[in-house]
Amino acid sequence: MARNFLSHIHAGKVSPQALKPTITFGLGVACLTCMAILVLTGITLFLYYIPDQAKAYERILHITTTLRFGRVVRNLHFLAANALIILSVLHLARVVLTGSYRKRWLNWTYGLVLLLLVMFANFTGYLLPWNQISYWAVKIGSALLEYVPLIGLSLKSFLLGGDDVGHETLLRSFVFHAGFIPPLMLVFVGLHLWRVRKDGGLAAAEFSDGVKVNADPWLYRAEAGVAFSVLAVLLLLAFFIDAPIYERANPSHPPNPAKAPWYFVGVQEMISYSAMLGGVVVPGLVLGYLLLLPKLDQSTTPGGKWFASDRRVWSLIFLAIMVSQIVFIVIGVWFRGPNWQLVLPF
Ligand code: HEM
């Protein structure tokens, strides 16, 4: 059955270039694997969770401590969600640094939508345990929206279901997280994969002089290898790394410092230097750069080649964005203490 399904989404023959592990590093397939794990573990958690301020925290405790395999299922969901953010960004990085967005503007745009959905899914899931860290992280994360010009305040009150994080927010987060985002993601994943095929396979195919090999078994084996490796690693980690529980949310006792979820801490850190630059100008420029990259890049080297010299400037801008974001996230997560003062992490 799996073979039948794969034969429907792949071309019968593919370029040998596309099979080279150093072209994609299997990152797109790794993202798909995380999504499949998230759907399966999510359905299980859905059966026991209640999106109610008075019950949510206790339900998470119940899932973790009483249900057989509940702890591992929750850990797996947590790990796959965080891995998906990292893998999506790495996949985006490989697309940029191999110039694989060339002549693939539409699929690049589908990819950006997927990335936004991944972030949104993570953010809405963050609140569901209704613990002290998740409550305050969502409060800080949603406050960052106020910096979005024109629509920021309306967007914030739409997501929160009011002016502050409360029962409405929990309910909305649950509806978005479990009911709305997953089907939307499925649609965009479908479009994304259909476009890869419609664009003539991976960009690397342009280097292969028209030579093709059978997708079955070579490509299928490579993809199965990546999928099973991701599953094995996450499953192993799920036995040893526990998704945090913390204490129950207490809206009258903010932790000091209160931090956004780790993937938004970079923006929080930038805002601590300048609200205008860190909250509006820099994120706006990065978004504009990502949206327009396939149009801005006028290089002639076909996509699929790492660090082509005529794309150097675009690669360097991208690397500068990545490195600075990583630095800001590291500072925000490990080197910020009470009142956002710099501290040593040990
Ligand atoms: C988050 C979920 C995502 C999933 C599940 C996903 C999945 C995939 C898969 C399976 C492929 C084909 C093989 C591969 O590259 O490994 C692919 C290719 C591609 N993806 Fe994604 N992707 C995601 C996000 C993104 C993002 C964030 C971008 C960039 C904005 C992007 C842009 C592209 C492009 C342009 C291709 C074609 C590359 C080529 O022809 O070499 N994708 N994606």
Boltz pocket constraint, residues with backbone or C-beta under 6 A from the ligand:
constraints:
  - pocket:
      binder: B
      contacts: [[A, 24], [A, 26], [A, 27], [A, 28], [A, 29], [A, 31], [A, 32], [A, 35], [A, 84], [A, 88], [A, 91], [A, 92], [A, 95], [A, 100], [A, 101], [A, 104], [A, 107], [A, 108], [A, 109], [A, 110], [A, 111], [A, 112], [A, 114], [A, 115], [A, 118], [A, 189], [A, 192], [A, 196], [A, 201], [A, 202], [A, 203], [A, 204], [A, 304]]
      max_distance: 6.0
